[in-house]
Amino acid sequence: MKPITREEISSPEDFSKIVEKNRKDIIKLKAIRRISSKTFSFLFECRETLLNQINEMVFVENVHDEDEINRLMRVYNEQIPANNEFSVTMFIEITDEKELVRELPKLAGIEEHIVLIFDGNENRAIPEEGRSTDVLESTVQYLKFRFSKDEITSFKNSKNAFISTDHKTYKETVKIPDDLMLELKSELSI
């Protein structure tokens, strides 16, 4: 996927004219690209979701500074998946604040324990560098799943795929729905 360019970033004023329609469209897109287990959700990012994130941030924070816009573009362009990978944003979906405070220490290192399973293959997620600490500090983690040529072929031929957490405290598995599987298969190439 090609990088997001400056011309695609709307000014806060321009984005305000389309924000409601844009939010409805992106909610529909994310609904297809997100899967959830009991504790986690996984959003398979694509160019559209990441471009929207930049435009939303520029709009909400009323950003006009070019250096800040360029910084946002650099950060989110790193999340755009290459032809041989998926870029996934993982959310910890504990909504009760007391429970979250209690559980976050138990979730330390969770980003190292995310696996994509398909047809006998286990593809371990690669977490964003520099975010891993002894204490989990964020309910959002950025992951990549990279594929070899053989793994791409195997994934494209697989009928089912799952994301699993094999952390000592949290062991959960969620199946990737058929409609998302079709989309993901079309996005991988050698």
C-alpha positions in Angstrom: 0.0 0.0 0.0 1.3 3.4 -0.9 2.2 5.9 1.9 -0.3 8.6 2.9 0.7 11.9 1.4 0.3 15.5 2.7 -2.3 16.2 0.0 -4.6 13.6 1.6 -4.6 15.4 5.0 -7.5 17.8 5.3 -7.4 21.0 7.3 -9.6 21.0 10.4 -11.9 23.3 8.6 -12.3 21.2 5.5 -12.6 18.0 7.5 -15.4 19.5 9.7 -17.6 19.6 6.5 -17.4 15.8 6.0 -16.7 14.5 9.5 -20.1 13.0 10.2 -20.3 11.1 6.9 -16.7 10.1 7.2 -17.3 8.7 10.8 -20.2 6.6 9.6 -18.1 5.2 6.7 -15.1 4.4 8.9 -17.3 2.8 11.6 -18.7 0.4 9.0 -15.2 -0.3 7.7 -13.7 -0.9 11.1 -16.7 -3.1 12.1 -15.6 -5.5 9.2 -11.9 -5.3 10.1 -12.2 -5.7 13.9 -12.5 -9.0 15.8 -13.0 -9.4 19.5 -12.3 -11.9 22.2 -13.4 -11.6 25.8 -10.6 -9.2 26.8 -9.1 -7.9 23.5 -10.1 -6.6 20.1 -7.9 -6.6 17.1 -8.3 -4.1 14.3 -6.6 -5.1 11.0 -5.5 -1.7 9.8 -5.5 -0.6 6.2 -4.7 2.6 4.4 -8.2 4.0 4.9 -8.3 3.4 8.6 -4.9 5.0 9.1 -5.6 8.0 6.9 -8.8 8.6 8.8 -6.9 8.4 12.1 -4.6 11.2 11.0 -7.5 13.4 9.7 -9.4 12.8 12.9 -6.4 13.8 15.1 -5.8 16.9 13.0 -9.5 17.9 13.2 -10.0 17.1 16.9 -6.7 18.8 18.0 -7.1 21.6 15.5 -3.6 21.0 14.1 -2.3 23.5 11.6 1.4 23.1 12.4 3.1 21.4 9.4 5.8 19.8 11.5 3.1 18.1 13.6 1.2 17.0 10.5 4.4 15.5 9.1 5.1 13.7 12.4 1.6 12.2 12.4 2.1 11.1 8.8 5.5 9.4 9.7 3.9 7.6 12.7 0.9 6.3 10.8 2.7 5.5 7.5 4.8 3.1 9.6 1.5 1.3 10.4 0.5 0.8 6.8 0.9 -2.9 6.1 3.4 -4.0 3.4 2.3 -6.6 0.8 3.6 -9.4 3.0 2.2 -8.3 6.4 -0.8 -7.4 8.4 -0.7 -4.3 10.7 -3.0 -4.8 13.7 -3.9 -2.5 16.5 -4.7 -4.4 19.6 -7.0 -2.9 22.2 -7.4 -4.1 25.8 -11.2 -4.0 26.3 -11.5 -3.7 30.0 -13.9 -0.9 30.6 -14.3 -0.9 34.4 -11.5 1.4 35.7 -10.9 -0.5 38.9 -10.7 -3.8 37.1 -8.3 -2.2 34.5 -6.0 -0.9 37.3 -6.0 -4.4 38.9 -5.4 -6.3 35.6 -2.9 -4.1 33.8 0.1 -5.4 35.8 -1.0 -9.0 34.9 -1.0 -8.1 31.2 2.6 -7.0 31.1 4.2 -8.5 28.0 0.9 -9.4 26.4 2.1 -7.9 23.1 4.8 -10.7 23.0 2.1 -13.4 23.2 -0.1 -12.8 20.2 -0.2 -15.5 17.5 -2.0 -15.7 14.2 -2.9 -19.4 13.6 -3.8 -20.8 10.2 -3.5 -24.3 8.7 -0.9 -25.5 11.1 1.1 -22.3 11.0 1.7 -20.0 13.9 2.8 -16.5 13.0 3.8 -14.6 16.1 3.1 -10.9 16.2 5.9 -8.4 16.1 5.2 -5.6 18.6 6.1 -2.0 18.0 9.6 -1.4 19.2 10.1 0.7 22.3 6.6 0.1 23.7 7.4 -3.0 25.7 8.1 -2.5 29.4 8.0 -4.6 32.6 4.7 -2.9 33.4 2.0 -2.5 30.7 1.3 1.2 30.4 -1.0 1.3 27.4 -4.3 -0.4 26.6 -3.3 -0.1 22.9 -0.6 -2.1 21.3 0.6 -2.0 17.6 1.5 -5.3 16.0 2.7 -6.7 12.7 2.3 -10.2 11.3 4.9 -10.7 8.6 4.7 -13.6 6.1 7.2 -15.6 4.1 6.2 -16.5 0.6 5.2 -20.0 1.7 3.1 -18.6 4.6 1.3 -16.3 2.2 0.4 -19.2 0.0 -0.7 -21.2 3.0 -2.8 -18.3 4.4 -4.4 -17.7 1.0 -5.4 -21.4 0.9 -6.5 -21.7 4.5 -10.2 -22.0 5.4 -9.9 -20.7 9.0 -7.6 -18.4 10.9 -7.5 -17.4 14.5 -5.8 -14.8 16.7 -4.7 -16.3 20.0 -3.1 -14.9 23.1 -0.8 -17.4 24.8 0.1 -15.2 27.8 0.4 -17.0 31.2 -2.6 -15.0 32.6 -4.7 -14.5 29.5 -5.3 -17.3 27.0 -8.0 -16.4 24.5 -8.7 -17.3 20.9 -10.9 -15.6 18.4 -11.8 -16.8 14.8 -11.3 -14.4 11.9 -14.7 -14.2 10.2 -15.0 -15.3 6.6 -15.7 -11.9 5.1 -12.6 -10.5 6.8 -10.6 -13.6 5.7 -11.5 -12.9 2.1 -10.4 -9.3 2.5 -7.1 -10.2 4.2 -6.3 -12.8 1.6 -6.7 -10.2 -1.2 -4.3 -7.9 0.6 -1.4 -10.3 0.9 1.0 -10.7 -2.1 4.4 -12.1 -2.8 
